[in-house]
Amino acid sequence: MTATAGATVLDAIRANARARPDHPALCADAGGATRAIGYAELVRRFDAGAARLRAGGVQPGDRCGLVARQGAGFIEQALAIMAAGGCLVPIPDDAAGPARERTADAALLDWLVAEDDAFACRRWKAGTLREDAAFRALDPAYLRFTSGTTNERKGVVLSHARIAERLAAANQGLAIGPDDRILWLLPMAHHFVVSILLYLRFGATILLPASSLARPVLALAARERATLCYASPFHYHLLAKDASGIGLDVRLAISTAEGLRADTAERFRERFGRPLAQALGIIEVGLPVLNAAEAERKPTALGRPLPAYDVWLRDDTGRPVSGPGSPERTGEICIRGPGLFDAYLSPWTPSAALLEPDGFRTGDQGWFDSDGTLFLAGRRHNRINMAGMKFFCEEVEEVIARLPGVRECRVRAREHAQLGEIPIAEIVAEDPERAPPRAALVAACRAALPAYKIPREFRIVAALERTATGKLQR
């Protein structure tokens, strides 16, 4: 189906409902059975919800927070808010009390819709946006905050038009269609546009597990004939450890949300006989890079830019980095293309000025190999400069994380009077009573890293701080 000019994702979902009214849009696991909701029924439900919201006072452009558990109910209510003309602001359902209020206030909500309040639409008394007229003029559809791994979280505003553009651009690489059945494992409050909306836009079926435990997830995928899986490295790590023997016969297994480690890719490949394909997803951009073509040979690569996007590397002076690079010769990943965000909410910052002349500057450092495949070296904020020798925390973390007895680790810089910065490693042990000894950690680093990249201190900690989206706090 080809969308007409100006058509929104909701228009496309309604067109799918007219063309295939009984085709399943959502299939939820219900204790070993499947509860299916067809496209016509999904449209009926979200249109009814939109009518209730409008009757309750929701006006076009109102910012509507949504707090709901993972599942079909979240999708129905999210679409209802959008269909009512509201701007959807997803809030994680584990954000309770003050945490929920902080997010609602930061979004300057007009309304809050919460599952624990029977999805009633309640007025929210937040501050006012001085540029409210400019916000509403965008025809806003979605507002989500960045993960805030290295700096203050930003409220990213997407209009209906930008969403339509980025879904079309992403599907040039994903090729989602009505025959696809996507196994969904990521939190909907953080992943919704180039995922849930994209699948519904192109008429696919979304499979919704009742939990993230490996065996029931694989059982649902087998029972409902999943063709594609969309999850994080954490989920793939759990699936690869499963010993049930249940297969996962999908045409594409996409890994996103955080960097894919080589050992996770290897274990998944051994368990299921297929590679993991990394995807670079950015809330301000969409999905500009996908490793669908070379996942087998280069499992840790981000992949190649999709046709609609121009992805280039910027050095510290603003000039392009030309030719093949390496982890020691990187540039900041910059992106131009369709569907880039409209504005940051507060302080109100239209994107137009921010996107010139470089496009969107991601803050990520990367490099292209001789084949034109993009690799991520690390965040610029995670770069350590030791006596003029620069390297990324992620390089060292990759080595330490592969050691027996290490659950996870974080490397950071500490100021040093003579050397400028030195690397420090924090490690969460699989068994706190049997943490890897320092000698073993140093020996493993010496075997894989130059001397200047070896941490000068190893600390065993109980846990590492994470952001609201589950990413490592830097």
Residue pairs with C-beta under 8 A, 6 or more apart in sequence:
1 12
1 15
1 16
1 19
1 202
1 203
3 11
3 12
3 164
3 168
4 11
6 161
7 164
8 141
8 160
8 163
8 164
9 82
9 160
9 163
9 164
9 167
9 197
9 200
9 201
10 79
10 82
10 83
12 200
12 201
12 202
13 25
13 39
13 42
13 43
13 79
13 200
13 201
14 43
16 23
16 25
16 39
16 178
16 200
16 203
17 38
17 39
17 40
17 42
17 43
18 40
19 203
20 39
20 178
20 203
21 38
21 39
21 40
22 38
22 39
22 40
23 38
23 39
23 178
23 203
23 205
24 36
24 37
24 38
24 39
24 205
25 37
25 38
25 39
25 41
25 42
25 200
25 205
25 206
26 36
26 37
26 42
26 72
26 75
26 205
26 206
26 208
27 34
27 35
27 36
27 37
27 181
27 205
27 206
27 207
27 208
27 224
28 34
28 35
28 36
28 37
28 71
28 72
28 208
28 210
29 207
29 208
29 209
29 210
29 216
29 220
30 210
31 210
32 219
34 220
34 223
34 224
35 72
37 45
37 72
39 203
42 75
42 76
42 79
42 200
45 76
45 80
46 76
46 77
46 79
46 80
46 83
47 80
47 83
48 80
49 76
49 77
49 79
49 80
49 81
49 83
49 84
49 119
50 80
50 81
50 83
50 84
51 84
52 80
52 121
53 64
53 80
53 81
53 84
53 86
53 111
53 113
53 121
54 84
54 85
56 111
56 120
56 121
57 111
57 121
57 123
58 64
58 81
58 84
58 85
58 86
58 110
58 111
58 121
59 85
59 110
60 85
60 86
60 136
60 139
61 85
61 86
61 87
61 132
61 135
61 136
61 139
61 140
62 85
62 86
62 87
62 110
62 111
63 86
63 87
63 89
63 107
63 108
63 109
63 110
63 111
63 140
63 143
64 81
64 84
64 86
64 87
64 88
64 89
64 109
64 110
64 111
64 112
64 113
64 121
65 89
65 90
65 91
65 103
65 104
65 107
65 109
65 111
65 112
65 113
65 114
65 124
66 74
66 77
66 78
66 81
66 88
66 89
66 90
66 91
66 113
66 114
67 91
67 92
67 93
67 95
67 100
67 112
67 113
67 114
67 115
67 116
68 74
68 77
68 78
68 93
68 113
68 114
68 115
68 119
69 93
69 115
70 93
70 187
70 188
70 208
71 208
72 208
73 115
73 119
74 188
74 189
75 188
75 196
75 200
75 206
77 113
77 115
77 119
78 88
78 90
78 188
78 192
78 196
81 87
81 88
81 113
82 88
82 141
82 142
86 110
86 111
87 140
87 141
87 142
87 143
87 157
88 141
88 142
88 143
88 192
89 104
89 107
89 109
89 142
89 143
89 144
90 144
90 188
90 189
90 190
90 192
91 100
91 103
91 104
91 189
92 187
92 189
92 190
92 468
93 115
93 189
95 103
95 468
103 145
104 112
104 124
104 126
105 126
105 127
106 145
106 153
106 155
106 346
107 126
107 143
107 145
107 155
107 345
108 126
108 127
108 128
108 129
108 345
108 346
109 124
109 126
110 123
110 124
110 126
111 121
111 122
111 123
111 124
112 121
112 122
112 124
113 119
113 120
113 121
113 122
114 120
114 122
129 135
129 345
129 346
129 348
130 348
131 348
134 343
134 348
134 350
135 157
135 343
135 345
135 348
138 157
138 159
138 342
138 343
139 159
139 160
139 161
140 157
140 158
140 159
140 160
140 342
141 158
141 159
141 160
141 163
142 157
142 158
142 163
142 192
142 193
143 155
143 156
143 157
143 158
143 345
144 155
144 156
144 190
144 192
144 283
145 153
145 154
145 155
145 156
145 468
146 153
146 154
146 156
146 283
146 284
147 153
147 190
147 467
147 468
147 469
147 471
148 154
148 467
148 468
149 379
149 467
149 471
149 472
149 473
149 474
150 363
150 379
150 381
150 382
150 474
151 381
154 344
154 345
155 344
155 345
155 346
156 283
156 284
156 341
156 344
156 345
157 341
157 342
157 343
157 344
157 345
158 193
158 341
158 342
159 342
162 339
162 340
162 341
162 342
163 193
163 197
163 339
164 339
165 338
165 339
166 193
166 194
166 285
166 286
166 287
166 338
166 339
166 340
167 193
167 194
167 197
167 198
167 201
167 202
167 286
167 339
168 308
168 338
169 286
169 287
169 288
169 306
169 307
169 308
169 309
169 337
169 338
169 339
170 194
170 198
170 286
170 287
170 306
171 198
171 201
171 202
172 306
172 307
172 308
173 287
173 290
173 292
173 306
173 307
174 198
174 228
174 252
174 287
174 290
176 182
176 198
176 199
176 202
176 204
176 228
177 202
177 203
177 204
178 202
178 203
178 204
179 204
179 227
180 199
180 202
180 204
180 205
180 227
180 228
181 204
181 205
181 206
181 207
181 224
181 225
181 226
181 227
181 228
182 199
182 204
182 205
182 206
182 207
182 226
182 227
182 228
182 229
182 230
183 207
183 209
183 217
183 220
183 221
183 226
183 228
183 229
183 230
183 231
183 250
184 195
184 196
184 206
184 207
184 208
184 209
184 230
185 209
185 212
185 217
185 229
185 230
185 231
185 232
185 235
186 195
186 230
186 231
186 232
186 235
186 256
186 257
187 469
187 470
188 196
190 257
190 468
190 469
190 470
191 256
191 257
191 281
193 283
193 286
194 281
194 286
194 287
195 230
196 206
199 205
199 206
200 206
205 224
207 220
207 221
207 224
207 226
209 216
209 217
209 220
210 216
211 217
212 235
212 238
213 238
214 238
214 239
214 241
214 242
214 244
215 242
215 244
215 246
217 239
218 239
218 242
218 244
218 246
218 247
218 248
219 246
220 226
221 229
221 246
221 248
221 250
222 246
222 247
222 248
222 249
225 249
226 248
226 249
226 250
227 250
227 251
227 252
228 250
228 251
228 252
228 253
228 254
229 248
229 250
229 252
229 253
229 254
230 254
230 256
231 239
231 253
231 254
231 255
231 256
232 255
232 256
232 257
232 258
232 470
233 255
233 257
233 258
233 259
233 260
233 261
233 264
234 258
234 470
236 253
236 255
236 264
236 268
236 276
237 264
237 267
239 248
239 268
239 271
239 272
240 264
240 267
240 268
240 270
240 271
240 272
241 267
242 271
247 272
247 273
248 272
248 274
250 274
252 277
252 292
253 268
253 272
253 274
253 275
253 276
253 277
254 276
254 277
254 278
254 279
254 290
255 264
255 265
255 276
255 277
255 278
255 279
256 278
256 279
256 280
256 281
257 281
257 469
257 470
257 471
258 470
258 471
258 472
259 278
259 300
259 376
259 394
260 276
260 278
260 299
260 300
261 300
261 398
261 401
261 402
262 299
262 300
262 398
262 402
263 401
263 402
264 276
265 275
265 276
265 299
265 300
266 299
268 274
268 275
268 276
269 275
269 276
269 299
275 295
275 296
275 299
276 295
276 299
277 290
277 291
277 292
277 295
277 303
278 290
278 291
278 295
278 299
278 300
278 301
278 302
278 303
279 287
279 289
279 290
279 291
279 302
279 303
280 287
280 288
280 289
280 290
280 302
280 303
280 374
280 376
281 287
282 288
282 335
282 360
282 362
283 341
284 340
284 341
284 351
284 360
285 335
285 337
285 339
285 340
285 341
285 360
285 362
286 337
286 339
286 340
287 306
288 305
288 306
288 308
288 309
288 311
288 335
288 337
289 302
289 303
289 304
289 305
289 306
289 309
289 311
289 374
290 303
290 304
290 306
291 298
291 299
291 301
291 302
291 303
291 304
291 373
292 303
293 303
293 304
294 301
294 303
294 304
294 371
294 373
295 301
295 303
298 369
298 373
298 375
300 375
301 369
301 373
301 374
301 375
302 366
302 373
302 374
302 375
302 376
303 373
303 374
304 372
304 373
304 374
305 311
305 374
308 337
308 338
309 335
309 336
309 337
310 335
310 336
310 337
310 359
311 333
311 334
311 335
311 374
312 320
312 321
312 331
312 334
312 359
313 320
313 321
313 325
313 330
313 331
313 332
313 333
313 334
313 366
313 367
313 368
314 320
314 321
314 331
314 332
314 334
314 358
314 361
315 321
315 331
315 332
318 358
320 331
321 329
321 330
321 331
321 367
324 367
324 368
324 369
324 370
325 331
325 367
325 368
325 369
326 367
327 367
327 375
327 377
327 391
327 392
327 395
328 390
328 391
329 367
330 365
330 366
330 367
330 377
331 365
331 366
331 367
332 361
332 362
332 363
332 364
332 365
332 366
332 380
333 362
333 364
333 365
333 366
333 374
333 376
334 358
334 359
334 360
334 361
334 362
335 359
335 360
335 362
336 355
336 359
336 360
337 359
340 351
340 355
340 359
340 360
341 351
341 360
342 350
342 351
343 349
343 350
343 351
344 351
354 360
363 379
363 380
363 381
364 376
364 377
364 378
364 379
364 380
365 376
365 377
365 378
365 379
365 380
365 383
365 392
366 374
366 375
366 376
366 377
367 374
367 375
367 377
368 374
368 375
369 375
376 394
377 392
377 394
377 395
378 392
378 393
378 394
378 395
379 392
379 394
379 474
381 474
382 392
382 393
382 394
382 412
382 474
383 390
383 391
383 392
383 393
384 390
384 391
384 392
384 393
384 411
384 413
384 421
384 422
384 423
385 413
385 420
385 421
386 416
386 419
386 420
386 421
386 422
386 423
386 452
387 418
387 419
387 420
387 452
388 420
389 452
391 452
391 453
393 410
393 411
393 412
393 413
393 423
393 474
394 411
395 449
395 453
396 411
396 423
396 425
396 445
396 449
396 453
396 454
396 455
397 409
397 410
397 411
397 425
399 444
399 445
399 448
399 449
400 406
400 409
400 411
400 425
400 427
400 441
400 444
400 445
401 408
401 409
402 444
403 436
403 440
403 441
403 444
404 436
405 429
405 430
405 431
405 434
405 435
405 436
406 427
406 428
406 429
406 430
406 436
407 428
407 429
407 430
408 427
408 428
408 464
409 425
409 426
409 427
409 428
409 464
410 425
410 426
410 464
410 472
410 474
411 423
411 424
411 425
411 426
411 455
412 423
412 424
412 426
412 474
413 421
413 422
413 423
413 424
414 421
414 422
414 423
414 424
414 456
414 457
415 421
416 422
422 455
422 456
423 453
423 454
423 455
423 456
424 455
424 456
424 457
424 459
425 441
425 455
425 457
425 458
425 459
426 459
426 461
426 464
427 435
427 436
427 441
427 458
427 459
427 460
427 461
428 460
428 461
428 462
428 463
428 464
429 435
429 436
429 460
432 460
432 462
435 460
438 458
441 455
441 458
442 454
442 458
445 453
445 454
445 455
446 454
464 472
464 473
465 472
465 473
466 472
466 473
467 473
